[in-house]
Amino acid sequence: MSAPEPVIQAEGVCQTFGKKQAVREVSLRVRAGEIYGLVGPDGAGKTTTVRLIAGSMRPTAGEIRVAGFDMRRAPEQARAHIGYVSQRFSMYEDLTVLENIRFFAEVRGIPRATWRKRCAEVLDFVGLSPFGHRRAGALSGGMKQKLGLAVALAHRPRALLLDEPTTGVDPVTRQDFWQLVIRLVAEEGVAALVTTPYMDEASRCTRVGFMREGRLMIEGTPAELRARLAGRVIEILGMPMALLRHTAAAFPGVASVQPFGGRLHARLSVPATEAVLSAFREALVEAGAEVTGLRAMVPNLEDVFLDLAGEAA
């Protein structure tokens, strides 16, 4: 049985601003029930890619299709299937929660009977039912993001585009927001494309793509990406931290050393065998460092993307 057609499809998409190539031949596909995470350093082209898919700008080259509609030939039909939540709060702060949903629903031409019923559903879904008559400007940061999501869902989109939706909110609110997105994708079969600077959020995605300098360098499931560094990351605990880091960086086969809280992660170009670990510990002790812990560890996504960034540098 063949796989269903992707809801979001970009093929060879490019975007140039003057002499700058912001997006370079990006191709990606997101099917119903998937969350695709775009990650990468600032200026990598993530937001531009999302805006191109949203139809807010025309690509220099390439093809974009949403729900089967070509964004060049049938932009209105394609946009009708998109829900979009931007980095910054874009609702009308002088309007209430209900008035914002009503306004954006009517702009989309949704009949009154339809949007009123859907409004009750989405407010209940995002947990804003008790705040329907509160002005948007009086909402907390997390509630504003939930309102943005509610507005994006008012017309039952098949594609949901989220551009760093949780930047600047507290960890508990981030957790709540992601639980909503995961529920939405599972229950309504939405295809979600999200950009995020947080690796814990990226690990929640079905698939993840790493962008740098406008290019999509690699994509895969979180497990597939972590497998790239399997057996090649060492966790180091001890003191003094500066000496540990300097000595570890000079050890043969070490590609880079990065601090993670009160510990170090050393990424190797060779497998972290018992012999390598023993020699590593000996070198640190001989340098005068106190080593309280040293082990090969399962790499996290941040290890993987730091490694990819180093390869591209």
C-alpha positions as CSV (number, residue, x, y, z in Angstrom):
1,M,0.0,0.0,0.0
2,S,1.5,3.3,-1.0
3,A,2.1,6.1,1.5
4,P,-0.4,8.9,1.6
5,E,0.5,12.1,-0.3
6,P,2.2,14.7,1.9
7,V,0.1,17.6,3.1
8,I,3.1,19.9,3.0
9,Q,5.5,19.5,0.2
10,A,8.5,21.7,-0.8
11,E,10.7,20.7,-3.8
12,G,13.9,22.6,-4.6
13,V,12.8,25.8,-2.9
14,C,15.1,28.8,-3.1
15,Q,14.8,32.4,-1.9
16,T,17.3,35.1,-2.8
17,F,17.3,38.6,-1.3
18,G,19.6,40.7,-3.5
19,K,22.9,38.8,-3.5
20,K,22.0,36.8,-0.4
21,Q,20.7,33.2,-0.8
22,A,18.5,32.8,2.3
23,V,17.1,29.4,1.3
24,R,19.0,27.0,-1.0
25,E,17.2,24.1,-2.7
26,V,15.2,23.0,0.3
27,S,13.0,19.9,-0.2
28,L,10.9,18.5,2.6
29,R,7.6,16.6,3.0
30,V,5.2,16.4,6.0
31,R,2.3,14.0,6.0
32,A,-0.9,14.0,8.1
33,G,-0.2,13.1,11.7
34,E,3.5,14.1,11.5
35,I,5.4,16.9,13.3
36,Y,8.4,18.0,11.4
37,G,10.9,20.1,13.3
38,L,13.3,22.6,11.6
39,V,16.3,23.4,13.7
40,G,19.5,25.3,13.1
41,P,21.5,28.4,14.1
42,D,20.1,32.0,13.8
43,G,20.1,33.0,10.1
44,A,19.9,29.4,8.9
45,G,16.8,30.2,6.8
46,K,14.2,28.4,9.0
47,T,11.7,31.3,9.3
48,T,12.1,32.2,5.6
49,T,11.3,28.6,4.7
50,V,8.1,28.6,6.9
51,R,7.0,31.9,5.4
52,L,7.5,30.6,1.9
53,I,5.4,27.5,2.7
54,A,2.8,29.8,4.2
55,G,2.6,31.7,1.0
56,S,3.5,35.1,2.5
57,M,6.3,35.4,-0.1
58,R,7.0,33.9,-3.5
59,P,10.0,31.7,-3.8
60,T,12.8,32.6,-6.3
61,A,12.7,29.0,-7.5
62,G,11.1,25.6,-6.6
63,E,7.6,24.3,-6.0
64,I,5.4,24.4,-2.8
65,R,2.2,22.4,-2.5
66,V,-0.2,22.4,0.5
67,A,-3.0,19.9,0.6
68,G,-2.4,19.2,-3.0
69,F,-2.6,22.8,-4.2
70,D,0.3,24.5,-5.9
71,M,1.1,27.7,-4.1
72,R,2.0,29.5,-7.4
73,R,-1.1,28.4,-9.4
74,A,-3.7,28.2,-6.7
75,P,-2.4,30.3,-3.7
76,E,-5.9,31.0,-2.2
77,Q,-6.8,27.3,-2.2
78,A,-3.4,26.4,-0.7
79,R,-3.6,29.1,2.1
80,A,-7.2,28.0,3.0
81,H,-5.6,24.8,4.4
82,I,-2.9,26.5,6.5
83,G,-3.0,27.5,10.1
84,Y,0.0,29.8,11.1
85,V,1.4,30.8,14.5
86,S,4.3,33.3,14.3
87,Q,7.1,34.0,16.7
88,R,5.5,37.2,17.8
89,F,1.9,37.7,19.1
90,S,-0.1,39.0,16.2
91,M,-3.6,39.2,17.6
92,Y,-5.5,42.5,18.2
93,E,-4.8,43.3,21.9
94,D,-7.8,45.6,22.2
95,L,-10.2,42.8,21.2
96,T,-11.3,40.0,23.5
97,V,-10.3,36.4,22.9
98,L,-13.7,35.7,21.3
99,E,-13.6,38.8,19.2
100,N,-10.1,37.9,17.8
101,I,-11.3,34.4,16.8
102,R,-14.5,35.9,15.3
103,F,-12.5,38.5,13.3
104,F,-10.0,36.0,11.8
105,A,-12.7,33.5,11.1
106,E,-14.9,36.0,9.2
107,V,-11.8,37.2,7.3
108,R,-11.5,33.7,6.1
109,G,-15.2,33.7,5.1
110,I,-16.3,31.1,7.6
111,P,-20.0,31.3,8.2
112,R,-21.2,32.5,11.6
113,A,-22.9,29.2,12.6
114,T,-19.7,27.3,11.7
115,W,-17.2,29.6,13.5
116,R,-19.3,29.9,16.6
117,K,-19.4,26.1,17.1
118,R,-15.7,25.7,16.2
119,C,-14.8,28.6,18.5
120,A,-16.2,26.8,21.5
121,E,-14.3,23.7,20.5
122,V,-10.9,25.3,20.1
123,L,-11.2,27.4,23.2
124,D,-12.0,24.3,25.2
125,F,-9.1,22.5,23.4
126,V,-6.5,25.1,24.3
127,G,-7.9,25.8,27.8
128,L,-9.1,29.4,27.2
129,S,-12.9,28.8,27.6
130,P,-13.0,30.8,30.9
131,F,-11.3,33.7,29.3
132,G,-13.4,34.3,26.2
133,H,-14.3,37.9,27.3
134,R,-10.8,38.9,28.4
135,R,-8.9,41.4,26.2
136,A,-6.0,39.7,24.4
137,G,-3.6,42.4,25.7
138,A,-4.4,41.3,29.3
139,L,-3.4,37.7,28.7
140,S,-0.2,36.2,30.0
141,G,2.5,35.2,27.5
142,G,1.5,31.5,27.5
143,M,-2.2,32.4,27.1
144,K,-1.4,34.6,24.2
145,Q,0.4,31.7,22.5
146,K,-2.7,29.5,23.1
147,L,-4.9,32.2,21.6
148,G,-2.7,32.3,18.5
149,L,-3.1,28.5,18.2
150,A,-6.8,28.8,18.7
151,V,-7.1,31.3,15.9
152,A,-4.9,29.2,13.7
153,L,-7.2,26.2,14.2
154,A,-10.5,28.0,13.7
155,H,-10.9,26.9,10.1
156,R,-9.8,23.3,10.6
157,P,-6.5,23.6,8.7
158,R,-4.8,20.5,7.4
159,A,-1.3,22.1,7.7
160,L,-0.1,23.9,10.9
161,L,3.0,26.1,10.6
162,L,4.6,27.1,14.0
163,D,7.5,29.5,13.9
164,E,9.3,29.3,17.3
165,P,6.0,29.3,19.0
166,T,7.3,29.0,22.6
167,T,10.2,31.4,22.5
168,G,10.2,33.6,25.6
169,V,7.7,31.6,27.6
170,D,8.4,29.6,30.8
171,P,9.2,25.8,30.7
172,V,5.8,24.8,32.2
173,T,4.0,26.8,29.4
174,R,6.2,25.3,26.8
175,Q,5.3,21.9,28.1
176,D,1.6,22.7,28.0
177,F,1.8,24.1,24.5
178,W,3.5,21.1,23.1
179,Q,1.0,18.7,24.7
180,L,-1.7,20.6,22.8
181,V,0.2,20.3,19.5
182,I,0.8,16.6,20.0
183,R,-2.9,16.0,20.8
184,L,-3.9,18.1,17.8
185,V,-1.7,16.1,15.4
186,A,-2.9,12.8,16.8
187,E,-6.6,13.6,17.1
188,E,-7.2,15.7,14.0
189,G,-4.5,14.3,11.7
190,V,-2.9,17.7,11.1
191,A,0.5,17.9,9.4
192,A,2.7,20.3,11.6
193,L,5.9,22.0,10.6
194,V,7.6,23.8,13.5
195,T,10.8,25.7,13.9
196,T,12.4,25.6,17.4
197,P,15.7,26.6,19.1
198,Y,15.0,24.0,21.8
199,M,16.4,20.5,21.4
200,D,14.0,19.0,23.9
201,E,11.2,20.2,21.6
202,A,13.0,18.8,18.5
203,S,13.1,15.4,20.2
204,R,9.3,15.4,20.4
205,C,9.0,15.7,16.6
206,T,8.4,12.8,14.2
207,R,11.2,13.9,12.0
208,V,13.8,16.7,12.4
209,G,15.7,18.6,9.7
210,F,18.9,20.6,10.4
211,M,19.4,23.8,8.4
212,R,22.5,25.9,8.0
213,E,23.2,28.8,5.7
214,G,19.9,28.2,3.9
215,R,20.4,24.5,3.2
216,L,18.7,21.5,4.7
217,M,21.8,19.5,5.6
218,I,20.2,16.3,7.0
219,E,16.8,15.0,8.2
220,G,15.6,12.0,10.0
221,T,13.8,10.7,13.1
222,P,15.4,11.8,16.4
223,A,16.6,8.3,16.9
224,E,18.2,8.2,13.4
225,L,20.0,11.5,14.0
226,R,21.3,10.4,17.4
227,A,22.6,7.2,15.9
228,R,25.1,9.3,13.9
229,L,27.1,9.8,17.1
230,A,26.4,6.5,18.8
231,G,29.4,5.5,20.9
232,R,31.3,8.7,20.2
233,V,30.2,11.0,23.1
234,I,32.0,11.0,26.5
235,E,30.5,12.7,29.6
236,I,33.1,14.2,31.9
237,L,32.5,15.3,35.5
238,G,35.1,16.8,37.8
239,M,37.1,20.0,38.5
240,P,38.5,22.4,37.7
241,M,36.2,22.8,34.7
242,A,38.6,24.9,32.7
243,L,41.5,22.4,33.0
244,L,39.2,19.5,32.2
245,R,38.0,21.2,29.1
246,H,41.4,22.3,27.9
247,T,42.9,18.9,28.5
248,A,40.0,17.0,26.9
249,A,40.1,19.2,23.8
250,A,43.8,18.3,23.3
251,F,43.2,14.6,23.5
252,P,43.8,12.7,20.2
253,G,40.5,12.0,18.4
254,V,38.5,14.6,20.2
255,A,36.5,16.8,17.7
256,S,35.1,19.2,20.2
257,V,34.2,19.7,23.9
258,Q,31.1,21.5,25.1
259,P,29.8,22.3,28.6
260,F,26.4,21.0,29.6
261,G,25.5,22.3,33.0
262,G,28.1,21.1,35.4
263,R,29.6,18.6,33.1
264,L,31.4,18.3,29.7
265,H,30.5,16.4,26.6
266,A,33.4,15.4,24.4
267,R,32.6,14.4,20.9
268,L,35.1,12.0,19.4
269,S,36.0,11.1,15.8
270,V,36.6,7.5,17.0
271,P,34.5,5.0,19.1
272,A,34.7,5.5,22.9
273,T,36.1,2.1,23.7
274,E,37.2,1.0,27.1
275,A,40.9,1.6,26.1
276,V,40.0,5.1,24.9
277,L,38.1,5.9,28.1
278,S,41.0,4.6,30.3
279,A,43.6,6.7,28.3
280,F,41.3,9.7,28.5
281,R,40.9,9.5,32.3
282,E,44.7,9.0,32.7
283,A,45.4,12.1,30.6
284,L,43.0,14.3,32.7
285,V,44.5,13.0,36.0
286,E,48.0,13.6,34.8
287,A,47.1,17.2,33.9
288,G,46.1,17.7,37.5
289,A,42.3,17.5,37.2
290,E,40.0,15.7,39.6
291,V,37.8,13.3,37.6
292,T,34.7,12.2,39.5
293,G,32.9,10.7,36.5
294,L,33.8,9.6,32.9
295,R,31.6,7.5,30.7
296,A,30.5,6.9,27.2
297,M,26.9,8.2,27.0
298,V,23.9,8.1,24.6
299,P,24.2,11.3,22.6
300,N,21.3,13.9,22.7
301,L,20.1,16.0,19.8
302,E,22.2,19.0,20.9
303,D,25.3,16.8,20.6
304,V,24.3,15.9,17.1
305,F,23.6,19.4,15.9
306,L,26.7,20.8,17.4
307,D,28.6,18.1,15.5
308,L,26.8,19.0,12.3
309,A,27.5,22.7,12.8
310,G,31.1,21.8,13.2
311,E,31.2,19.8,10.0
312,A,29.7,22.7,8.1
313,A,32.0,25.4,9.5
